[in-house]
Amino acid sequence: MLSIILLTIIVILLVILAENSRRWNRKNLPPGPFPWPFIGNQSLLRRLTREMGCQHLAFWELARRYRSDLIMLRLGAHDVVVVSGNKAVQKLLNSDDFTGRPWNEFIKLRNMGVRKGITMSDGPEWKDVRSWVIRTLRTLGFGKRKMSDLINDELVQILENLKDGGVKRMKPLIAPAVINVLWTLTTGKRLHEGSRLQYFNELMERRTRVFDMVGGVLSTFPWIRYIAPETSGYNLLVTVNNELKSFLMEAINDHKKKYVPGSETDLIDMFLDEMYNEKGSKSVFTDDQLVMILLDLFIAGLTTTATSLDFLLLHMIVYQDVQRKVKEEIATNIGSDKLPELEDKSKLPYTEAVITEVQRMWAVTPIIGPRRTFEDTSLESYSIPKDTPILVNLYSVHMDPELFPNPCEFKPERFLKNGIYQPDENVLAFGKGKRRCPGEALARSALFLIFIGIMQKYTLLPVPNQGPTIVEAIPGLTLSPKEYEVYRVGNNLLQINIHEYRS
């Protein structure tokens, strides 16, 4: 028994010495805590995350402790670099050296086992596919009048659902609107209201919840899925993935049956045109590619747009003085007799500032990535070895007091100068560089049009004796507001017959 204990101690010591030797031999690596054998820094990160309340604050605390914008952690079997601070983050986002994506077991799960799509792939195929998606979306009206009209059609439906007043939850009204806009652009028709729309929305929400819940464990210890497939959440993720893929393939197969060359009107039709006319057996235009493109678009659309809108409306409930200013600006500059248009942005500088301030304080994805280095490179005088996974702490930029004085204070006026809205390049809600969110045009348009439309028609109040009275978020891979209800009352100053909108 004693010999086994001694042997175990010797093995542990040898592993520690090997780890120290490895790090000593690789000069200029970012600083970080000592990685223990087998578990690395996972225990430390979990403890810090509990103490700080969320992972992005834990990363920022480690950057403070080591007095470095770059820190290196051992998570599972891999070293991971976490980048904080405006200077380092901006350099990274604008550099081609950091546009790769790692291909670990967690990302394989996220991507249903295929290195396809526009979010979690890289290399020449990714560049071609991303360029094709952006061109196609523009052809279909992405960022143009057609998309605005689609959003306003959904806005009318939201207003219809709100008109009977009383206590409401806003997220279930917003998410279907975003889904229907994307579904129309990609498939040519709405999912409408009803069981199919509800099922798809639930699928996307279930997937988000499961990834938030088990992502860290499966990412750090991918082997756990073999030992505890149920308790680790692995089986649940696979089940949800299969359901989601089946749902999307149903729409794709329906398009294949009805496809007529030369009559393409949506993204799936245009993809099929490429698929059927592509030469060679190694075509990038495959069913798996199309499924992942659709999934990437819906994840980006729902995560960024619906959740940002949810945060935005929650702020109106908590900050009644801000809501009053927004409503006064809308009433004065565009009135209430028509649906809002994107051209109205220049007339509503304070409202634009409110939207930007909410996105600054509550970035839906406070940690973006992971990125991967294609070759040995450097950042901020530190060496970054080839294929190193990198996480980017956007929160550290958005809450930097040197960039945004009193960053914890909700202050839309920080984006106004002489009454004119001043965008700030340090607000990175949609990323930057070649990995910038391809759904940015939809997100910005939907945020503006739906928010203005609701503010035109309704006043949002906290539920009497219940609240909410403060803005609170649920931490995870993404941030979302804690569930809240709103007491919706008609806006006496802006009496609108929403049926007039349809004419």
N, C-alpha and C positions, 0 to 999 in steps of 0.2 A: 504493500500500500504506500509506504514511504517513498519507494523508488518511483512509483507512478507520479506522486506529487512533485518530486524533484525533477522528473523528466518534463512534466508540464511546465514548471517554472523555467527550466532551461529553454524550452521551445518558445515560451513567451518572451524571454529576454533576447533570444536570437532574432525574433520577429521585430522587437523594438529596435535592436541594433541595426538590423537591415533597413528599417524605415528611416532611422536617423541618418544612416550612411547614404541612402538614396537622396534624401533631401539636401545633405551637405554637398553631395557631388553635383547638384543642380543649382548653381548659383543664381541669385537674384529672383528666386521664386517669391510670390507674395507671402507676407507673414500670415500666421494663423495658429490656432491651438494645436497641441500635440495630438496626432491621431492614434487612438488606442488600437491594438490589434483586433481584427475582426469587426469591431463596432465603429471604428473611426471616431468621428465627432458627432454621431447621431444623438447620443445621450445628452451631450452638452446643448445641441441645437434644440432638442425637444424641451429641455428644462428652461432654456432662455425664452423659447416661444411661449411657454406657459406663463412665465413671469412677466413678459412684455405684452402678452395678449395676442400677438400675431407674428408670423415669421419675418415679414419685412422689417419690423422693429427689432427683432433679434439680430438680423444681419447688420442693421445700422449700429446696434450696440457693439457688435464685434468689431466693426470698422472703427468705432470710437476707441475701444480698448486697445487695439493694435495701431492706432493713429495712422491708418492707411485706408485709402479708398478702395484698395484691392485686398481681399483676404482669401486664403486658400483653406478649404475644409475637405476632410475625407468623409464622403457620404457613401456608405457601402464599400464597394471595391474601387471607387474612383475618386480622384481629386477633383474638386469643383472650385472654380474661382467665382467669387461674388464681387460685382463692381458697384460701388456707390459713389455719390458726389457728382456734381454737374459736369466738371471738366472731364473726368474719366468716362462718364456715361456718354457725353456728347461725342467724344473721340471714337468710342467703340461703335456707336450707332452709325457713324458716318464712314467707317472703315470697311473695306471689302474683306479684310482679313478675318472678320468675325461674323460673316453671314452664313456659315454652315450650321447644320443641325445635327446633334448627336443621334445615334440610333440605338437606344437602350431598350430594355424590356418594357419600361413604362410607356415610352413613345410608340413602341410597336403596338401596345394595347390601344393607345389613343388613336392610332392610324389603322386599326383593324389588320395589322400584320403586313401592310404594304407600304412601301416608301413612295407614296404618290401624293398628289394634291399640291397646294400652294403654301401651306403653313409649316409642315414638319418634314419637308424634303429639301434637298439642295442640289447643287451641281447644274450641268448644262440642261438636263431635262426640266428641272425646276424653273430655270430661267425662261425656257420656251413656253412651258405651261402657264406660268404666271403672266407672261406677256400676252399670251392668247386670251386668258381669262379677262384681263383688264381691257383689251381691245374689244372683246365680245360684249362685255358689260356696257362699255361706252356706246357701241352700236345699238344696244337694246335700250338706250336712254338713261344709263346710269349717270347720275349727277345732272341730268337735264330735265326739261319740262315734264316728260313722260313719267319719270320717277316721282316728281313732285305731285303730279296728279294722282298717282297710285297711293302715295302717302296720305293725301287729303281725302281720298275715298275711304281709307281706313280711319282717318280722323273723324269723319262723319259717323262711322259706326261706333267709335268710342263715345262720342257725344250722345248718340242714341242710347247707349247702354248706361250713361250717367244721368239721363234726364229725369228719372223717377226719384232722384235725391236719396237722402238717408246716408247710412254708413256703408262705405265701400272699401274694398282693397283694390289698389290701382294696378299692381303688377299683372293680375290675370286679364285686365283689359288692354294693357299695353303690348304684352308679348305676342298675342295673336295678330295684332296689327303689323308688327315687324315680320312675323312669319309670312303673312299673306303678301306683303310687298315682295319679299325675296322669292316666295313660291311663284308669284306671277312672272317675275323676271326670268326665272329659271325654267318654269314648266308651261308658261303661257296662260295660266288661270289661277284663281284664288282657291285656297282650301275651303273657303267659306266658313261659316259658323257650324258647329256640330261636332259629331263624334270623331271624325278624322282629324280635324284641327286640334281638338282637345287631346287626342291620343298622341299626335306628333309633338305638341307642346309638352306634354307630360314626359314623353321619351327624352326630350332634350333636357328637361329639368332633372329627371332621374339621373341622367348621365353626368350632369354637372355636379350633383350632390355626391355621387359615388366617387368621382375623381377627386373632389375636394376632401372626401373622407379618407380615402385609402391611397391617394396618389403618392404621398411621401413615403409610406411603408413599402409599396411595390416598386417605387423608383429606387430606393436605397437598398432594399433586400429583395430583388426579383425572384430569388429561389423560394421565397416563402409561399408562393402560389402552389408549389408542389407539396408542401407540408400541410398547409392550411388554406386550401382553395376557397373554402366557404368563409371562414372568419376573416381572412385577409381582404375579402371583397372581390377577389379575382373572378370567381364564377359569376357574380352579379354583373361585373363589367362586361364579361363575354356575352352574357344573356342580353344585356341592353344593347351592346354593339350589334348582335345578330338581328334583334328586332328592328333597330334603326336601319341597318343595311337592307333588310327585307322591304321596309317601307319605301326607301329611296329607289330600290330596284324595281318596285312595282310601277313607279312613275316612269322610269327609264324604259322598261319593257313596253309600257303603253305607248310611249313615243315611237318606239321601234316599229310597232304594228301599224301606226298611222303615218309614218314618215313618208313624205313626198319630196324628192330632190327639188331644190329651187324655191321651196315654200317655207323656209326656216323663219320662225317668229320668236323663238326663245332660246335660252342657253343650251338646253338639251338637244334641240333640233340642230343647232349650229355645231355642237360637239359631234353628233352623229354624222353630219356632213363631212367633218374632218376624218372621222373613223372609217367611213365607207370609201373615202377617196385617198386614204393614206396608203403608200406603197411600202412593201417590206413587212417582215414578220415581227420586227421589233418596234412597232408603232407605239407611241406614247399615248395614243387615243384609245383607251381600253375602258371596259366597264368599271374596273377598280379605280382607274384614274378619275372617271366621272363621279363615282360615289364619293371619293375623297374631296373633290372640288366642291360638290354640293355640301358635304358635311362642314368643310372649312368655312364656307360662306355663311352657313346657318349658325355655326358656333360664334363666328365673329359678329354677325348681326345681332344675335340674341344677347350675347354676353355684353358687348359694348353698348348697344343701343337701348335695349329694354332695361338693363340694370342702371345705366346712367340716367334714363328718364325716371326710374323709380327713386333714385337718390335726389334728383332735381325736384320732384313733386313733394318728397318728404321735407326738403328744405323750405318749401313754400308753407307747409303746415307749421313747422317749428319757428320760422322767421316771418311772422305775419307782416312786419314792417317792410320787408323786402318784397313780399307778394303784393302789397299795396302799391309800391313804386312800380313794379312790373306792370300791373294792371292799368295804372294811370298812364304809363308810357304807351302801352298798346292802344288805350282808348283815345289818347291825344293824337297819335301819329298814323294809325291805320284804321281805327274805328272797329265797328263790330258787324258791318253789313256784308262782309265777304270773308271767305277763307283766307288764311295767311298765305303769302307767297315768299319764296326765297329772296326775291328782290326787296322785301321789307326789312331785311337785316340791317341795312344802312340807316333805317329810320328808328331802330331800336337798340341803341348802343348799350344802355343799362342792362337790358335783357340779355344781350350777347355776353356782357361781363358776368352776369349771374351764372349763365351756363358754363362759362370757362372756369369760374371760381369753384363750382361744384366738381368739375372734372379734375381740377388741381387737387382739391382736398380729398376726393374720394375716387382715385384712379381705380377702375374696376379690376385691372391687373397690375397691382403695385410691384410685382416681380415679373419681368418678362424674360423670355427665353424658353428653353435653354439655347444658347448659341454654341458653336463649335469652331475651333481654329483649324483652318485647312493645313497650315504649316507652323513650324516654330516661329513665334513672333514676339512682340513686346507691347506693353501698354503702361504708361506712366512709370517708365524706367524698370518695370518688372518683366522678367521673362515668362512667356506663356507657352508651354510645350504644345506641340501638334496634337490635335484631337481633344484638347481639354474642354470639358463642358463649362459654360459660363452663364451665370445668372445676372440679370441687370436690375438693380434696385431703383425703380422710378420714384418710389416714395421719397427716397433721400434727396432727390432733386426738387420735387414738388413742395417739400416741407423744409427746404433750406432757408434759414432766416436771412442770409445774405442776399438771396434772390427775391424772397417774399417775406418782408418784415412781419413779425407776429403771425407766423404761418398757420397757427391753430385757430386764428380768428377768421370767421366767415366774412369776407370783406370784398364784395364785387367791385367796389370803387378802385381797387388796385389796378384794374385793367381799363381805367378811363383816364384820359388826359384832355382837359378843357372840354369835357362832355363828349369826347370822341372815343369809341372803342379802340383799344390798343392790344392786339393779340401779342402773346409772349411766346417766343420759340422755346422757352424752358418748360412750358406745359406740354408734356409728351404723351398725352392720352392715346394717340394713335401711332406712337413710335416715330421713327425717323429713318431716313436712308432707304436702302433697297428692300428692307424688311418692313417698311411702313405698311400699316393695315390697308389692304385693298378695298375694304368696305367703308373707308372713311367718308366717302361722299354720301352714302346712304345714312350712316350714323349721324353725321352733322345735319343733314336735311331732315331726318325724322325727329331728332332732338328739337330742332327749331320749330318745325311746323306743328308737331303734336303738342309741344309745350305751349306755344302761342295760342293754338286753337282751344286748349283747355282753359287757359287763363282768360281768353276772351269771354267764354261762356260761364265759367263757374268760379266760385270762391271756395278754397279748400281750407277746412278748419279742423283742429284736433277734436277727437270725440270727447264730449263733455265728461269730466271726471276720469278720463282714461288716457288722454294724450294721443300721439306722442308729444313730448316736450323737449326732447333732445334727439340728435341724429346719432344712431348707433348702427354698427356694421357687424356682419357675421364674417369672421376671418376664414380664409381657405386659400386655395390656388387662385380664386378670384374673390373680390369683396362684393357683398350685396347687403342692402339694408335689412336690419331685423324687421320681421313682419310687422306691419302697421296697418291701421285702418284710418280712413279719413271721413270726416263729416262733410259731405258735399252739399252746398247750398247754391241756388241760382244767383247769378250776379245781377242785382237789380239795376246796376248802371249800364249793363250790356245785355239788354233783352234781345235774344236772337232766336228766331224760328229756324231750327237746323234743317227743316225741310226746304227752306229757301236756298240753302247751300247747293242742293242737288240741281236746282235750276240755274 
